[in-house]
Amino acid sequence: MRELVFALVALTFDISGTAAEEALVFHTAQFQDASVSLGLVSNRMAERPGFDYDVIISLSQTNAVSGRVYKDPGKHRALVKCGNPAKVSVRGVDYMVPISGAGGDWKADLWRAVCETPVS
């Protein structure tokens, strides 16, 4: 059952109407009756000055009892600035992101998913 839930959360999403990409789950919040997962669907270089990336975020909710998954059909946009000051902007509201420490909220997790690229 767990594999099914993870597979459903990682569904592909229609970004541009023609291309779909797999969402990278970057944050999951657990509640008594459900879990909500946020996925990074796309990130591209930002055209807006002062930001590095323009991203699309997906949202899905999994019912803890039935295992049913609801996938929000919306395309949630955010802007991310990796440099100092690190920030995430949603609907014109800028949220400062502490880049040191554990973080833990969805904005810090989004910043890490976009700005901290693993080196191999």
PyMOL CGO cylinders between C-alpha atoms (Angstrom):
from pymol import cmd
from pymol.cgo import CYLINDER

trace = [
    CYLINDER, 0.00, 0.00, 0.00, 2.86, 2.40, 0.84, 0.3, 1, 1, 1, 1, 1, 1,
    CYLINDER, 2.86, 2.40, 0.84, 4.35, 1.92, -2.64, 0.3, 1, 1, 1, 1, 1, 1,
    CYLINDER, 4.35, 1.92, -2.64, 0.98, 2.74, -4.20, 0.3, 1, 1, 1, 1, 1, 1,
    CYLINDER, 0.98, 2.74, -4.20, 0.71, 5.97, -2.20, 0.3, 1, 1, 1, 1, 1, 1,
    CYLINDER, 0.71, 5.97, -2.20, 4.22, 7.04, -3.18, 0.3, 1, 1, 1, 1, 1, 1,
    CYLINDER, 4.22, 7.04, -3.18, 3.51, 6.21, -6.82, 0.3, 1, 1, 1, 1, 1, 1,
    CYLINDER, 3.51, 6.21, -6.82, 0.34, 8.27, -6.77, 0.3, 1, 1, 1, 1, 1, 1,
    CYLINDER, 0.34, 8.27, -6.77, 2.06, 11.25, -5.16, 0.3, 1, 1, 1, 1, 1, 1,
    CYLINDER, 2.06, 11.25, -5.16, 4.74, 11.17, -7.86, 0.3, 1, 1, 1, 1, 1, 1,
    CYLINDER, 4.74, 11.17, -7.86, 2.23, 11.34, -10.74, 0.3, 1, 1, 1, 1, 1, 1,
    CYLINDER, 2.23, 11.34, -10.74, 3.08, 13.44, -13.72, 0.3, 1, 1, 1, 1, 1, 1,
    CYLINDER, 3.08, 13.44, -13.72, 1.51, 16.86, -14.06, 0.3, 1, 1, 1, 1, 1, 1,
    CYLINDER, 1.51, 16.86, -14.06, 0.68, 18.91, -17.15, 0.3, 1, 1, 1, 1, 1, 1,
    CYLINDER, 0.68, 18.91, -17.15, 2.81, 22.05, -16.90, 0.3, 1, 1, 1, 1, 1, 1,
    CYLINDER, 2.81, 22.05, -16.90, 2.70, 23.79, -20.23, 0.3, 1, 1, 1, 1, 1, 1,
    CYLINDER, 2.70, 23.79, -20.23, -0.20, 22.00, -21.84, 0.3, 1, 1, 1, 1, 1, 1,
    CYLINDER, -0.20, 22.00, -21.84, 2.16, 19.89, -23.93, 0.3, 1, 1, 1, 1, 1, 1,
    CYLINDER, 2.16, 19.89, -23.93, 4.94, 18.72, -21.63, 0.3, 1, 1, 1, 1, 1, 1,
    CYLINDER, 4.94, 18.72, -21.63, 4.62, 16.84, -18.36, 0.3, 1, 1, 1, 1, 1, 1,
    CYLINDER, 4.62, 16.84, -18.36, 7.28, 16.21, -15.76, 0.3, 1, 1, 1, 1, 1, 1,
    CYLINDER, 7.28, 16.21, -15.76, 7.44, 14.07, -12.65, 0.3, 1, 1, 1, 1, 1, 1,
    CYLINDER, 7.44, 14.07, -12.65, 7.03, 15.96, -9.37, 0.3, 1, 1, 1, 1, 1, 1,
    CYLINDER, 7.03, 15.96, -9.37, 9.82, 15.74, -6.80, 0.3, 1, 1, 1, 1, 1, 1,
    CYLINDER, 9.82, 15.74, -6.80, 8.19, 15.66, -3.35, 0.3, 1, 1, 1, 1, 1, 1,
    CYLINDER, 8.19, 15.66, -3.35, 10.08, 18.18, -1.24, 0.3, 1, 1, 1, 1, 1, 1,
    CYLINDER, 10.08, 18.18, -1.24, 7.79, 18.49, 1.80, 0.3, 1, 1, 1, 1, 1, 1,
    CYLINDER, 7.79, 18.49, 1.80, 5.21, 16.29, 3.52, 0.3, 1, 1, 1, 1, 1, 1,
    CYLINDER, 5.21, 16.29, 3.52, 3.10, 17.37, 6.47, 0.3, 1, 1, 1, 1, 1, 1,
    CYLINDER, 3.10, 17.37, 6.47, 1.46, 14.67, 8.61, 0.3, 1, 1, 1, 1, 1, 1,
    CYLINDER, 1.46, 14.67, 8.61, -1.92, 15.24, 10.21, 0.3, 1, 1, 1, 1, 1, 1,
    CYLINDER, -1.92, 15.24, 10.21, -4.12, 12.91, 12.23, 0.3, 1, 1, 1, 1, 1, 1,
    CYLINDER, -4.12, 12.91, 12.23, -6.39, 12.04, 9.31, 0.3, 1, 1, 1, 1, 1, 1,
    CYLINDER, -6.39, 12.04, 9.31, -4.24, 12.80, 6.27, 0.3, 1, 1, 1, 1, 1, 1,
    CYLINDER, -4.24, 12.80, 6.27, -0.87, 13.76, 4.89, 0.3, 1, 1, 1, 1, 1, 1,
    CYLINDER, -0.87, 13.76, 4.89, -0.26, 16.62, 2.48, 0.3, 1, 1, 1, 1, 1, 1,
    CYLINDER, -0.26, 16.62, 2.48, 2.65, 16.47, 0.05, 0.3, 1, 1, 1, 1, 1, 1,
    CYLINDER, 2.65, 16.47, 0.05, 4.14, 19.33, -1.93, 0.3, 1, 1, 1, 1, 1, 1,
    CYLINDER, 4.14, 19.33, -1.93, 6.03, 18.49, -5.08, 0.3, 1, 1, 1, 1, 1, 1,
    CYLINDER, 6.03, 18.49, -5.08, 8.40, 20.46, -7.27, 0.3, 1, 1, 1, 1, 1, 1,
    CYLINDER, 8.40, 20.46, -7.27, 6.96, 20.05, -10.74, 0.3, 1, 1, 1, 1, 1, 1,
    CYLINDER, 6.96, 20.05, -10.74, 9.25, 22.42, -12.61, 0.3, 1, 1, 1, 1, 1, 1,
    CYLINDER, 9.25, 22.42, -12.61, 11.87, 25.04, -12.02, 0.3, 1, 1, 1, 1, 1, 1,
    CYLINDER, 11.87, 25.04, -12.02, 13.34, 27.39, -14.55, 0.3, 1, 1, 1, 1, 1, 1,
    CYLINDER, 13.34, 27.39, -14.55, 15.42, 30.53, -14.45, 0.3, 1, 1, 1, 1, 1, 1,
    CYLINDER, 15.42, 30.53, -14.45, 13.36, 33.44, -13.18, 0.3, 1, 1, 1, 1, 1, 1,
    CYLINDER, 13.36, 33.44, -13.18, 12.66, 36.38, -15.43, 0.3, 1, 1, 1, 1, 1, 1,
    CYLINDER, 12.66, 36.38, -15.43, 11.82, 38.59, -12.46, 0.3, 1, 1, 1, 1, 1, 1,
    CYLINDER, 11.82, 38.59, -12.46, 14.84, 40.52, -11.16, 0.3, 1, 1, 1, 1, 1, 1,
    CYLINDER, 14.84, 40.52, -11.16, 15.98, 39.56, -7.67, 0.3, 1, 1, 1, 1, 1, 1,
    CYLINDER, 15.98, 39.56, -7.67, 15.04, 35.88, -7.99, 0.3, 1, 1, 1, 1, 1, 1,
    CYLINDER, 15.04, 35.88, -7.99, 16.88, 32.88, -9.37, 0.3, 1, 1, 1, 1, 1, 1,
    CYLINDER, 16.88, 32.88, -9.37, 14.07, 30.41, -10.10, 0.3, 1, 1, 1, 1, 1, 1,
    CYLINDER, 14.07, 30.41, -10.10, 10.42, 30.40, -11.10, 0.3, 1, 1, 1, 1, 1, 1,
    CYLINDER, 10.42, 30.40, -11.10, 8.89, 27.14, -9.85, 0.3, 1, 1, 1, 1, 1, 1,
    CYLINDER, 8.89, 27.14, -9.85, 5.61, 25.24, -10.11, 0.3, 1, 1, 1, 1, 1, 1,
    CYLINDER, 5.61, 25.24, -10.11, 4.44, 23.37, -7.00, 0.3, 1, 1, 1, 1, 1, 1,
    CYLINDER, 4.44, 23.37, -7.00, 1.94, 20.50, -6.90, 0.3, 1, 1, 1, 1, 1, 1,
    CYLINDER, 1.94, 20.50, -6.90, -0.19, 19.61, -3.90, 0.3, 1, 1, 1, 1, 1, 1,
    CYLINDER, -0.19, 19.61, -3.90, -1.67, 16.23, -3.04, 0.3, 1, 1, 1, 1, 1, 1,
    CYLINDER, -1.67, 16.23, -3.04, -3.47, 14.90, 0.01, 0.3, 1, 1, 1, 1, 1, 1,
    CYLINDER, -3.47, 14.90, 0.01, -3.56, 11.28, 1.11, 0.3, 1, 1, 1, 1, 1, 1,
    CYLINDER, -3.56, 11.28, 1.11, -6.33, 10.12, 3.44, 0.3, 1, 1, 1, 1, 1, 1,
    CYLINDER, -6.33, 10.12, 3.44, -4.75, 8.21, 6.34, 0.3, 1, 1, 1, 1, 1, 1,
    CYLINDER, -4.75, 8.21, 6.34, -7.67, 5.78, 6.69, 0.3, 1, 1, 1, 1, 1, 1,
    CYLINDER, -7.67, 5.78, 6.69, -8.69, 4.99, 3.11, 0.3, 1, 1, 1, 1, 1, 1,
    CYLINDER, -8.69, 4.99, 3.11, -5.41, 5.76, 1.35, 0.3, 1, 1, 1, 1, 1, 1,
    CYLINDER, -5.41, 5.76, 1.35, -7.32, 7.79, -1.25, 0.3, 1, 1, 1, 1, 1, 1,
    CYLINDER, -7.32, 7.79, -1.25, -5.29, 10.51, -2.89, 0.3, 1, 1, 1, 1, 1, 1,
    CYLINDER, -5.29, 10.51, -2.89, -6.60, 13.91, -3.91, 0.3, 1, 1, 1, 1, 1, 1,
    CYLINDER, -6.60, 13.91, -3.91, -4.43, 15.76, -6.42, 0.3, 1, 1, 1, 1, 1, 1,
    CYLINDER, -4.43, 15.76, -6.42, -5.00, 19.50, -6.55, 0.3, 1, 1, 1, 1, 1, 1,
    CYLINDER, -5.00, 19.50, -6.55, -5.32, 20.42, -10.24, 0.3, 1, 1, 1, 1, 1, 1,
    CYLINDER, -5.32, 20.42, -10.24, -3.91, 23.91, -9.61, 0.3, 1, 1, 1, 1, 1, 1,
    CYLINDER, -3.91, 23.91, -9.61, -0.52, 25.13, -10.76, 0.3, 1, 1, 1, 1, 1, 1,
    CYLINDER, -0.52, 25.13, -10.76, 0.99, 26.89, -7.77, 0.3, 1, 1, 1, 1, 1, 1,
    CYLINDER, 0.99, 26.89, -7.77, 3.78, 29.30, -8.69, 0.3, 1, 1, 1, 1, 1, 1,
    CYLINDER, 3.78, 29.30, -8.69, 6.57, 30.55, -6.47, 0.3, 1, 1, 1, 1, 1, 1,
    CYLINDER, 6.57, 30.55, -6.47, 9.83, 32.42, -6.94, 0.3, 1, 1, 1, 1, 1, 1,
    CYLINDER, 9.83, 32.42, -6.94, 13.04, 31.38, -5.20, 0.3, 1, 1, 1, 1, 1, 1,
    CYLINDER, 13.04, 31.38, -5.20, 16.18, 33.39, -4.47, 0.3, 1, 1, 1, 1, 1, 1,
    CYLINDER, 16.18, 33.39, -4.47, 19.16, 31.22, -3.54, 0.3, 1, 1, 1, 1, 1, 1,
    CYLINDER, 19.16, 31.22, -3.54, 21.62, 33.97, -2.58, 0.3, 1, 1, 1, 1, 1, 1,
    CYLINDER, 21.62, 33.97, -2.58, 21.65, 36.22, 0.44, 0.3, 1, 1, 1, 1, 1, 1,
    CYLINDER, 21.65, 36.22, 0.44, 19.01, 37.03, 1.51, 0.3, 1, 1, 1, 1, 1, 1,
    CYLINDER, 19.01, 37.03, 1.51, 17.48, 33.64, 0.73, 0.3, 1, 1, 1, 1, 1, 1,
    CYLINDER, 17.48, 33.64, 0.73, 13.76, 33.90, 0.12, 0.3, 1, 1, 1, 1, 1, 1,
    CYLINDER, 13.76, 33.90, 0.12, 10.66, 32.35, -1.39, 0.3, 1, 1, 1, 1, 1, 1,
    CYLINDER, 10.66, 32.35, -1.39, 7.94, 34.54, -2.88, 0.3, 1, 1, 1, 1, 1, 1,
    CYLINDER, 7.94, 34.54, -2.88, 4.33, 33.42, -3.23, 0.3, 1, 1, 1, 1, 1, 1,
    CYLINDER, 4.33, 33.42, -3.23, 1.64, 35.71, -4.67, 0.3, 1, 1, 1, 1, 1, 1,
    CYLINDER, 1.64, 35.71, -4.67, 3.86, 38.73, -4.19, 0.3, 1, 1, 1, 1, 1, 1,
    CYLINDER, 3.86, 38.73, -4.19, 4.66, 38.03, -0.53, 0.3, 1, 1, 1, 1, 1, 1,
    CYLINDER, 4.66, 38.03, -0.53, 8.35, 37.43, 0.21, 0.3, 1, 1, 1, 1, 1, 1,
    CYLINDER, 8.35, 37.43, 0.21, 9.25, 34.94, 2.94, 0.3, 1, 1, 1, 1, 1, 1,
    CYLINDER, 9.25, 34.94, 2.94, 12.81, 34.97, 4.24, 0.3, 1, 1, 1, 1, 1, 1,
    CYLINDER, 12.81, 34.97, 4.24, 14.33, 31.50, 4.50, 0.3, 1, 1, 1, 1, 1, 1,
    CYLINDER, 14.33, 31.50, 4.50, 16.94, 30.62, 7.11, 0.3, 1, 1, 1, 1, 1, 1,
    CYLINDER, 16.94, 30.62, 7.11, 19.60, 28.75, 5.15, 0.3, 1, 1, 1, 1, 1, 1,
    CYLINDER, 19.60, 28.75, 5.15, 21.38, 27.43, 8.22, 0.3, 1, 1, 1, 1, 1, 1,
    CYLINDER, 21.38, 27.43, 8.22, 19.79, 24.96, 10.57, 0.3, 1, 1, 1, 1, 1, 1,
    CYLINDER, 19.79, 24.96, 10.57, 17.10, 22.38, 10.13, 0.3, 1, 1, 1, 1, 1, 1,
    CYLINDER, 17.10, 22.38, 10.13, 14.41, 24.61, 8.65, 0.3, 1, 1, 1, 1, 1, 1,
    CYLINDER, 14.41, 24.61, 8.65, 11.40, 22.34, 8.50, 0.3, 1, 1, 1, 1, 1, 1,
    CYLINDER, 11.40, 22.34, 8.50, 8.65, 24.47, 7.01, 0.3, 1, 1, 1, 1, 1, 1,
    CYLINDER, 8.65, 24.47, 7.01, 7.63, 24.06, 3.39, 0.3, 1, 1, 1, 1, 1, 1,
    CYLINDER, 7.63, 24.06, 3.39, 9.35, 27.25, 2.24, 0.3, 1, 1, 1, 1, 1, 1,
    CYLINDER, 9.35, 27.25, 2.24, 12.72, 26.18, 3.66, 0.3, 1, 1, 1, 1, 1, 1,
    CYLINDER, 12.72, 26.18, 3.66, 12.25, 22.71, 2.16, 0.3, 1, 1, 1, 1, 1, 1,
    CYLINDER, 12.25, 22.71, 2.16, 11.41, 24.23, -1.23, 0.3, 1, 1, 1, 1, 1, 1,
    CYLINDER, 11.41, 24.23, -1.23, 14.50, 26.45, -1.04, 0.3, 1, 1, 1, 1, 1, 1,
    CYLINDER, 14.50, 26.45, -1.04, 16.69, 23.43, -0.26, 0.3, 1, 1, 1, 1, 1, 1,
    CYLINDER, 16.69, 23.43, -0.26, 15.17, 21.37, -3.09, 0.3, 1, 1, 1, 1, 1, 1,
    CYLINDER, 15.17, 21.37, -3.09, 15.87, 24.14, -5.60, 0.3, 1, 1, 1, 1, 1, 1,
    CYLINDER, 15.87, 24.14, -5.60, 19.08, 25.72, -4.32, 0.3, 1, 1, 1, 1, 1, 1,
    CYLINDER, 19.08, 25.72, -4.32, 21.04, 22.88, -2.73, 0.3, 1, 1, 1, 1, 1, 1,
    CYLINDER, 21.04, 22.88, -2.73, 21.92, 20.77, -5.73, 0.3, 1, 1, 1, 1, 1, 1,
    CYLINDER, 21.92, 20.77, -5.73, 23.66, 17.51, -4.84, 0.3, 1, 1, 1, 1, 1, 1,
    CYLINDER, 23.66, 17.51, -4.84, 27.15, 17.20, -6.28, 0.3, 1, 1, 1, 1, 1, 1,
    CYLINDER, 27.15, 17.20, -6.28, 28.23, 13.81, -7.56, 0.3, 1, 1, 1, 1, 1, 1,
]
cmd.load_cgo(trace, "trace")
